[in-house]
Amino acid sequence: MATVMKHIRPMGVVLLGVGLTIAAGCGEGPGPAESESSGAAATGGGAPAASAGSYRVYVTNETSGDLTIIDGLTHGVVATIPLGKRPRGIKAAPDGTRLFVALSGSPIAPPGVDESTLPPADKKADGIGVIDVASQRVTTVLQGGSDPEQVAISRDGSRIYVANEDTGTASILEVGSQKIIAALPVGGEPEGVTISPDGRFVYVTSEDDGHVSVIDTAKTEVIKRFEVGARPRASAFSPDGTRAYVTAENAGTVSVVDTATHSVIATIKLTGENVRPMGVVVSPDGQRIYVTTGRGGTIVAIDAVTQAPVGSARVGQRPWGIGISPDGKTLYSANGPSDDVSVVDANALTVVATITAGQRPWGVEVVGR
């Protein structure tokens, strides 16, 4: 297996934007949208009128239990809506009309914590929140198994694949019937859930076991597992579906996967102080891979052809979730401890704005044209 290693040197950061403060309201369930005056403000609970090339950035805030909605053109916060307890993973339906958010009543448990000292889990809070994009409201909460962390949506929007962190399973939920049709063992503490562009396979990372389970969506079963680096967090497919990229926090690596054989063909080592690969996204043209580095505080850009890091941008504290604009020109990182979102010029690798979000922003989803 080929290994590519290169030291990462942070590039200069230009701060051109200022934080935009929003109401960090915490909600335990569905509720009305709380509009903001910054940017293209939502009025009457409805979504702002869309313009050519417009898009929205949706950021889940784990501690405040809400969703920050950002206008992709102005970078203004247009609304904050309550979701429920511990919203983390977020994905949009293929038609962009709905969002699905993993909610969990399990207490936050950092690595190494003595779980006997934690409060009991509130299992009634577990579920998959469904958000209507037009009205900016939670319309229902689906049962998604125990302690949902991340989700993936089938190409036709009929099924949701859920990582159930505390049970080591991946639940497959039918949206129409609102029933779980399978719960597949995928290893300890599953987290990242990603579906291939053709909809044939779902990759689920296991933090505890250091592997990725491959679910065949037609067979509704795990057909293979392959080893990656220690504590894998997330994965992303190339636009053509021939490659996948898996981050490993403790190993400091990104595994390059041949999706025809579901096997690792190269390992990219990211070096630097406290670099812990977390979130990952691939540019729309497939030429670059962007990785958040957690405690390293950066987004690293990797050339997909040479499989070598080509630069980095210093963002907020412990960036985790990451999203990219439809045109591939702008990146968004959810920076948990600093309670903000960094907006990064993907080509120059410079920060162009910093947007104040809720408490502990976690997941990022970009929806629009």
N, C-alpha and C positions, 0 to 999 in steps of 0.2 A: 504493500500500500504506500503510495507516494506521500511524502510529507513536505509541505511548503512552510518555511519559517522566515519571518521578517519582523524586525523591531518596528513598533509603531511610535512615531513622534507626533504629538498633537500639533495641529496647525493653528495659526492665529485665528482668533474668534472676534468677530465684529458685532457688537450689540447695537442694533439699529432700532429695536422695538422696546417698548416698556411693558411691564406686566399689566394685565387687564383684570382687575379684581371682580370676582363674581360672588354671588351668594352661595355659600357652601351648605346648602340645606341638606339635612339628613332625613331620609324617608324610609319607612318600613314596608312600603308597598306602593300601588298605583296612586298617582296624585296629579294635580294640574301642573302645567309648566310654569316656571318662574322666569319671566322674560328679563333681559338685560338691555340697557340702552346703548351699549357699545356695539359697533359694527352694524350689520343689518338686523335690527331687532325684530323678534317675533312679536306679533300682535294678536290678541284674541285667541291665544292658544294654537294658532295655525303657523305653518312654516313660512318663512320669508319667500318672496317670489324669486324664482331661480333665473339667473342670467346665463348667457352663453359661456360655457367653460366653467361654470360654478360647481362647487362641491362643498361638502360639509365634513368636518373632522369630529368624530365622537370619541370622548375620552371617559372611561369609567374611573371613578374615585373610590377606592376600596374602603377607606375609613369613614368618609362622610356619607357614603351610601348613595351617591348621585352620579349624574351624567353631565359633563360639560360639552356643549355643542358650539363649535367654532366655525365661523365662515371662512372658507378656504381662500377667498380673494382678499378680504380685508383683514383677516386674522383677528377679528373681533369676536368676543363671546356673545352669541345670540340668545342662549337660554341655558338654564340649569334645571334639570328635572330629577325628582327623587326616584330611586330604583328599589332599594331594599338593602339587606345586609350584604356586605362584602362583595360588591360587583367587581368582577375581574375580566375574564375573557369576553370578547364582544365580536360578533360577526353579523354582516348584513345578508338578507335574503338576496338571491341572484337578481331580482328585479329592483332592488334598492328600496322597496316600500316598507320593509320592516327590519328591525334590529333584534338580535337575540343575545341576551346577556346572562352569563353564569352568575347566580347568586348563591351565597353560602352562609349558613348559620353557625359554622364551625369557628371557634376562636382562632385568631392569628397565632401561628406557631412557628417562629423562626427556627432555622436549623440548630439542633443541639438543645432546644428547650425541653425541660422536664414536663411532659404532657400531663402528668398527674397534678401539676400545680395550676392547670388551666381551668377556666369555668366550663361547665357542660355545654355541648353543642345545642343550638336551637334548630332542630331538624325541620321545624315548620317553616323556617326561613329559606330552606334549600329550594332551588328551582331555576327555571330558565325564564327570565323576564322577556316579554315580547313588547316591543315599542313600535307604535305606528309613527313612521317618519313624518307624515304630513301634519298630524295633530300634535306631535311631540309629547305623547302620553304612553304610559304603560297600559296596555289593553288587557293583558292576562299574564299569569305566571304558570308555566307548564311544569309538570313533575319531571325532573331530569336526573333522578337518582340521588345518591348521597354526596354531599359536599362537592358540587360542580365547580370546576376551575376554568376550563377552556372549552370552546365548542367549535365545530365545523358544520357547514350546511351543505346538503346535497345540491347538485346542479339545478334540480327542479324545485328546490325549496321544500320538499316533502318530508325530509328526514334531518334530524339533528344528531350529531355525534358528540358525546359529552365525556370529558375526562372526570371521573369521580375519584378525587384525591385520596379520601380516607379508606376507600374499599379496594383500590387497585384495579378498578374496572373501567371499561368504556361502555356507557349506555347508548343505545340507539333508539331514538325517540321518533315516533311517527307524529308529525304535526297535526294531521287531520283527525286522527283518533285520539290524540294526546296520550298514547300508550307507549311504554317502553317495550320494544319487541325483542331486545337482546341486551345482555350485560356480559361483556367479554373480558376475561382476565387479560391485563396488559402490563402487569408489573407494579411494583410499589411506587406510590405517589406519582401517578400519571399527571402530566401537565399539558404540554403542547399537543394540539389536535389540528391537523391540516389535511385538506382534501386535494387530490391531484386535479389539474385543470380539466381532465377528461372525466372526472368524477368516479373513476374506477377504484381508487385506493384512498384510504385514510391512514396517515401516519400519527401514532401516539407515542410520545416520549415517556419514559419511566425514569424519574429522578433517582430512585433508590437503586434500580438494577442496571442503569447505564445502557439501556437498549431502546430500540424503537420497534413497536409492534405495527405490522402492516395488516390492515383490515381490507379484505376484498368486499366491496360494497354490494356486489351482486350475490355473493355467497353468504354475506353477513357472518363472516368468520375471520379469525386471524390466520393468515396463511404463511407468515414468516415473522421472525424477529432477527434484528441484526444489532451488533454491538457498536456503540459510539463512545465518546468521551464521558468522563465522570460527571454526573448530575446534568443530563441533557434537559434543556428548558423549552426550546421552541424549534420549529422547522418551517421552511418555506420552499415551494416548488418554483422552478424556472417557468416562464410563460409557456414554453413548448412542452413542459412536463417531462423532459428527459433527465433532468437533474433535480435533486432536492438538497437543501442545506440545513444541517442540524447543529445548533449551538450547544456547547457543553460548558457550564459555568465553572465547575471546579477544575476541569482539564485545561481551560483556556483555549479551546479549539472550536473550529467549525468543520464538521464532517461533510464531504462532498459525496453524494449518493447517486449511483446509477439506478434510475428507477425501473429500468428494464429487468434488472436482476435483484433490485432492492439490496444492494451491497455497497459498502463504502469503498470508493476508489481513490480518495485523497483526503488528507487531513491538513487543514490550514491552522497553524499555530499563531495566536495573537499574543504578543508580549508587551510588557509595560506594567507600570505600577497598578496593582489591584484590578487588572483587566479580567473581567468575568463575563464572558459572552452570554447574553440573555435573549433579547428579541432579535428577529431577523426578518428582512423584507428584500425582495428582488425587484430591480427596476423593470418597468414595463417592456423595455427592449431586451431584457435578459443579460445586459452587459455588466451590471454591477450588483453586488450583494452588500447590503448595509446591516451592520450588527451593532446593537447597543451593548455596552460593556459593564453595566451595573456599577459596582463600586469604582470602576475605572473612570466613570463620568464622561464617557465619550461615545460617539458614533464612529465606527470604523468602516471605511469603504474598501471593498475587495473587488479586484478585476476578475470577472467570471472566466475569462479566457486563460489568463496566466495563473489564476488562483493565488494571487499575491495581494496583500494589502497595499493600497495606493495612497492612503491618507486618512486623517481623522478630524473630527470637530469636537471640541469640548462643549458639553451641554450642561444640564442641571445635575442635581445629585441623584446618583443611582438610577440612571435611565433603564427602563424595562421595556414597556410596550413601544412599538414603532410602527408608523404608517407612512405611505408615500402618496403624493398627489397623482391623479390620473395621467398627467403628462410627464411624470417622473422627475420634475424639476425641484420638488420641495419635500423635505422629510419632516416628520413630527415625532418627537420622543416624549413619553410620559415619564417625568422625573419624580419618583415617589416622595422622598424626604423633603424636597424643595417645593412640593405642591405646585408644580408648574409644568408647562409644555414648552419645549424648545422647537422653534421653527428654523430649519436649516436649509440653505441653498445646497442642493445635492451636488452640483458641479463644483462650486467654489469651496464647499465644505466649511461654510461660515454660518454662524447663527445670525438670523435677520430679525428675529422677534422672540420675546419670551412672554408667554401668556399664563397668567395665574389661573389655576384650575381649582378643584376641590381638594380635599385632604387625601393624600397618598394616591395620586393618579397612577393607574395600572395598565389598562388596555387601550389600544388605539384602533379605530376603524375609520377609513376614508370612503365616503360614498358620494358619487356624482359623476359628471362627465369630464 
